[in-house]
Amino acid sequence: MSDLVTARLVLHPLSVSESERVVAGESHSGARWAPGYPTEGDVSAARRFLATCADTGDPQPFGNYEIRRREDGQAIGGLGFHGPADANGSVTIGYGLIPSARDQGYASEALRELLLFARARGVTCVKGDADHDNIASQHVMTAVGMRPAGEDERVRYFEIAWTDTTAAGDRN
């Protein structure tokens, strides 16, 4: 898998060994982690990815991606899929940034690229959720075209669906 590149970011697909380092909190000599990375969410996502790899094999391209700033190469968060597309072509996503990287449009930029990537690979629906009090994350999802799709006592659910999967072509 190759990196996904946006105007300001590189979305780097994490390998098993890189995910193991995230879980352990130990970067290798070539990794550049911004202070505060990985977050609890990054560790949780890496554990889920490793469990999926152990149970059913590597789900790439529907795995986890480290969000890196292009300007300095530092990892500032992560985003990715909770697993491959289901029988209906639906995937669930998650994302997060270290506190110092928030409120700069990075999450929206990264999620827009991930949606394009998913659509170009035949995904018909992308789902996500955010805690009721996480207004910033709710704004990110609506900013990229996801719409509210329900809620429960803990979270609000969002999704975007396409009737065709002809995005701007296979970008990678």
Secondary structure, DSSP 8 states (H G I E B T S, - for coil): ---EE-SSEEEEE--HHHHHHHHHT---TT--B-TT-S-HHHHHHHHHHHHHHHHH---TTSSEEEEEETTT--EEEEEEESSS--TTSEEEEEEEE-GGGTTSSHHHHHHHHHHHHHHHTT--EEEEEEETT-HHHHHHHHHTT-EEEEE-SSEEEEEEE-SS---S----
